[in-house]
């Protein structure tokens, strides 16, 4: 397997990456300085090349050709995406690669260090994310056959080695017994002239023999007791025989004990040992050599057993991947159990990682799990108080709504959740990145005021905690000396800290936003279910061509619109991004920039798919837009279930990319005679709106709330990023539907 690293026009290639003997990850035959789980490395058996582009923040891999033929009609294997720049958690990967390239240019690291760093990067950041598809099944089966052959070879080798080991032990025992018969080791005068090395080897064997004979003595003594107490005459005939065996063993034990005491007197109890002349004996040297050879054979046998266990885990990982491919069509090759972080294919037990192998996420987890640190205490307290605050607010709101629905006079003043001016002044004084975020509240909506207050508290908490974590991580000498990043980026810490934080907050926050936006979402969902696409503002004929077929495929997921409002090119729409009104002209200066962002419109659907899509199932056809946008709906539904803001952003980005692919394909097929097939801002808005109309009603209602949730809690450093553009596109599509809904109301 080869690794290609790219950064600022520089390309570094590394070869010799392999799974040696099918269980030992190596780079140019250089192993890691500690044991690592080999199971995930089964992918190296089918991967030809891995390419990491730090400029585009993309990772691609290319599979080896299948044995006995090519894996594609053209005879070549197309590169596939591991992940693209929508995976912000992998910032540590690109930092590590850039640092490795810099060290290579400066030549301030050895070849061994470079090889071990490559092992670390692949093991932690790349191989676990390689997603296998149905087309890889044949190669996996070939790899499995190779592994099975290796296991068979190791079994035969182990049997032969075991026979040799037993023969060596037998020869050594016979040689030792001969020495004890021919030489008087009970005599101090004889023993004191032997070398210390020989005496220590002999003492070790003598102690072992004494333990073995003691067990035999106990056995024979029990037989003597049973025979003596037996009333049967036949048993008494064997009494002398048992006693004879017992006495022989006891005599041997006494002799060995005398030898042991003599050796101890010479090696440990005699202070004048240095004055005694040491006489080298060839027989003694031979005995020492036999012991060393036997020890080496046992060590080799132990290594063979460990290798057999490791290669078995590799085989199990391949079998698991094959089963997953047959069942679902894709597999990462491992499963993470619910109780703990260990993988299902781990076999090395509690083999701790060295500190230099800990990822930034693991370091942050360690700090937050240490309850003695101030950061961990602040983290725990804030989560508990915020969850309690949201639950209490929802309970209060539910009580008020119930009284209002019952038409019962009920007077209860909602709390004013506006931020005090002192907090705003403090934010500006400390250079907080949220100082420009609007906090103007709607006086008629206490709910919006509460959500703004929660937003400010959460974002301020994350910012303060990340500052504290950066300081703690910087103080760790092991991090600065051995980790791949010499400096700690606040944004990277933000990404991993909020993953921990939202494990506790995402559920109550989702409940809060779904509760607040449920009325608007229901009205919009009802509106699109009863209105034609043309009346929502979708004027593009290539989207309306399959409207007739769409009527036959309607279930709960196909929506209808009734508004006569058209959406003209670059018309201003309300996109309340952080409290201000945007237009599409502000979102992109020209259609050309938007085309560059979304990719070439003339490229077919299968040329730029999200890595989570199965290419052979994703086919955009003009005949059925419902099928074309099916995967978009699935990804949007997944977004509502994601347990972190980053996870939701990933799903939105993937969904936006799918919409671009569908729109590009549908437009190119629907406008074959036109020279202008490029996607404009209106095309993307119309396509996104069309995709939203195909979402299930319940998912639509949740999606509307979750888009607002992500819009409020997106990290500030992601403004203007690919994820932010994708979020803005869906936000604008919802606002487009809302504008047409208001227009329909005004006309009625």
Order of alpha helices (4+ residues) and beta strands (2+ residues): beta-beta-beta-beta-beta-beta-beta-beta-alpha-alpha-beta-alpha-alpha-alpha-alpha-alpha-alpha-beta-alpha-alpha-alpha-alpha-alpha-alpha-alpha-beta-alpha-alpha-alpha-beta-alpha-alpha-alpha-alpha-alpha-alpha-alpha-alpha
